[in-house]
Amino acid sequence: PPGGGVMTAASSAAVPLRVRRRRRSPLRLVGAIGAAALAVAIVLTQTDLRIGEALLARWFVQAVTGGKAVATGTTVYFGIGTDEVTGLSITALCSTVVFIVPIVVLAAGMLTITRASVRRIAVAATIGIALVVFCNVVRFASAAWAYDRYGREGFDIVHRYAGSLFVIVGFVAAIVLTLTIGRRDGRRRSRMVRHGGAR
């Protein structure tokens, strides 16, 4: 080259980044299998769960109706001590079981495909289940109140329409809440792995 200078060549080869793959913990697999087994157990024991649901609903029903309320099996009787005693039967299709099972199955799926911690997913699912149980019990109590105040017509409107819509909205909110709580931790863990794995 002119002037006797020395030309040097700079290498343009990119330095490969090493990304450490986060191995799935056996605890996650056990948790996913356990959640799936729990969903099956809930379906198989739904009668017992409906009995428990009736016992819980009884407190809400008594708070909004006249007389005394008692739970016998899957039925809540209210108006005891008044001129009319009415029984509110909790059937399989009206039970919270139909909402709890999808949330438990969702938790099993999140344990399988996300990086969220097992504890966080368990907490998210528990909050979601608590929300749908509360909504359904409020539905039962509002249906009993409507019957006590307005008779069969009031009961039909609340139980079939307003109450059903309320529970569906609560179920959707529970699903969204479960996903939000679980995925927030999963996204943070994913960023930590990507940033921490680069060298």
N, C-alpha and C positions, 0 to 999 in steps of 0.2 A: 504493500500500500504506500501512497505518497508520504514522504516525511519519515519513513522507516518505523512508523508506529506499529504496534502489535494489536491485531484484531482478536477479540475474544468472542466466543459464541455463548449466548445464554440459553440454557435449556428451558424449553417451554412445556416440558412434560408436567402434567398435573399430578400433584401428590394425592394418592388415593386416600379417601377418608374411611376409617374403620368404624363401623357402627356395630355396637354390641347388641345382639339380639337378646331380648329379655325372655328367659325361659319361663314357661308356665309353671306356676307352683302346684305341687300335688294337692295343696289345700284348696285351690280353686276347683280342681276336678272333683274332689270330694264334696265341696260345697254345691256344685252344680248337680251332681247326682243326688245329693241330699235334698235339694230344692225340688227336683223332679219327683223324688219319692214322696216328699211332703204333699205335693199337688195330688198325687194318686191317693194318699192317705186321707186327704180332705174330702175327696169325692166319696171314698168308701165309708167314711164316718160322718157323712153330711147330716144324718138324722140326729146324732148326738150334738153336732154343732148347732143345729136348728133349735134344739132344746136349750142350749146355752144362750142362743140369740133371743129366745122367748123370755128367759129369765132377765136378760139385760133390758129388753124392750118394755118389760112390765113396769120398771121404774119410770120410764119416760111416759108411758101410757097413763099411769096413775096420776102423773103430774098435770095432765091436760084434760082429764075426764072426771066426771062426777063419780062418787062412790069409791070403792076399793078395787084394785086390780090384782089378779094373781096369775101365775103362769103354771100351766099343767101340761107337761109334754111339750109339744110344739105349738100350743095354743095359749094366747093371752086373753083371759076373761076380764072384762071391765064393767063398771056399773054395779058392782056387788053392793047391796045395801040400798039400791034405788029401785024404781019400778021396773026397770029393764036391765037384764044382764046379757051382754053380747060377747061372743068369742071371736077373736082375731087369729086365724090359723096361718102359721108361717109354712108355706109349702116349699118344695125344693126350688121351684122357679122364682119364688119371691125371696128366697134366702140370700144372704150375702155370699154364700159359697160360690155362686156363679160369677162373682166379681173377684173373690179372693184367689181362685185358681189361676186366672190369667196373670195376676200380679206375681204369683209365685213362679209361674212358668217364665215370665219375663225376667225375673231375678236369676233363674237358672241360665237363661240365654246370655245375660250380661256377664255372668261369671265365666262364660265360655268365650265370648268374643271381645270383651273390653278389658282394659287394664285397671279398672276401678278396684279398690281394695275390697276384700270379702266383707269386712266390717261395714264399710260404707254402703255396699249394696244391701246388706242385711238391714241396716238402719233405714235405707230408702224404702225397701219393701215393707217394713214394719209400719212406717208412717203412712204409706199408701193403703195398706190393709186397714189401719185404724181409721183412716178417712172414709173408706167405703162402708165400714161397719157403722160408723157414726151416721152417715147419710141414710143408710137403710133403716136404722132404728128411728131416726127422725121421721122417715117416711111412714113407718108403722104408727108412730105416735100421732102424726098429723091425720092419718086415715081414721084412727080411733076418735080423735077430736072431731073430725068432720061428721062422723056417724053420730056422735053424741049430740052435736049441735044441729045438724041438718038432715039426719036420717040417711037412708040408703043412697039417695041421689048425691048428697055431699060426699059420702064414702066413695062412690064410684068415680066422681070427678077427681078427688085427691089421689086415690089409690091407683087408678088406671092411667091418669094423664099427668097431673101436676107432680104427684109423688114419683112416678116413673121417670119423668124428665129430670127431676131433681137428682135422683140416684144416678142416672146416666151421666149427667154433668159432673157429679162427684167422682164417678168412675174414671172419666176422661181426665179430670184433674189429678187423680191418684196416679194414673199411668204417666202423665207428663211430669209430675213431681218425682216419681221414682226414677225416670230417665234422667231428669235434670240433676238430681242429687248424685246419682251414680256416675254419669258421664262427666260431670265437672271434675271429679277426682281422676277419672280415666284420662282426660285431656291433659291435666297437669302432669301426670305420670309419664304420658307419651312424650311431652315436651322435654321433660327431664332426661329421658332415655336418649332422645335425639341429640340434645345439646351436650349431655355428659358423655356420649359415646364417640364424639368427634375428636380426633387427635391431630 
